[in-house]
Amino acid sequence: MQFMFRKQSTNIVLIGIILAVASSGLIFISARNANEGWRNIRDDVVLQLMPATHKENIDVLHRPFISEVDVGVVIDAGTKYQFVNSVMLEEWNIDEDTLYAQASNNLDAISRNIKVEVAQASEEDETAKYVIVELDDGYAAARLLSDGVRKAITRELGESYIAAIPTRDFLIFWHKDFSLFDAFASQVQNEFDQEEDYPLTPTLLFVDSSGIQEMINNEL
């Protein structure tokens, strides 16, 4: 059975995501050797998912996510879009934890209110609901990293569910007991195979309160 995500009739709804931000924030104290570069750029760094092979080809800061995908940080400012590398970190005189914390906060900030598609594949099946995040800002898949987004999906699908990130600009969630599980998994593979510019992975992910786990052969 072949299933095309985009051919299903869906209703676009707005999920309001309330994200708590620590009141203390990140404090940068002026000092003789403080680097103005970081203060000028810190609001423009965002978490981004990238193929794990990127680190083999370019100098790029990375943290492991799953076997085929790493978490990097990009500078996204106007026409400038660039992955952060070790040289930049030294120039800004900050550590990696500071960079990733700020990039995570910025991802949360652009994810507070996003439009997603919530659809029901079968009116008779309570487990047949799925949620699609398909945005053109370059961070659809990366929003899987946002606690606020995952909590919003929990309200739609329950405490545990399946997620897929076949491309940078496409993120889909469905119920763990979905009767069309195999059809959706097949379509995720198709999305990955057909993507020329920003493929990520056809591997499915299991999400629950403990975090995100990579599935092997579509099983935990």
Order of alpha helices (4+ residues) and beta strands (2+ residues): beta-alpha-beta-alpha-beta-beta-beta-alpha-alpha-beta-beta-alpha-beta-beta-alpha-beta-beta
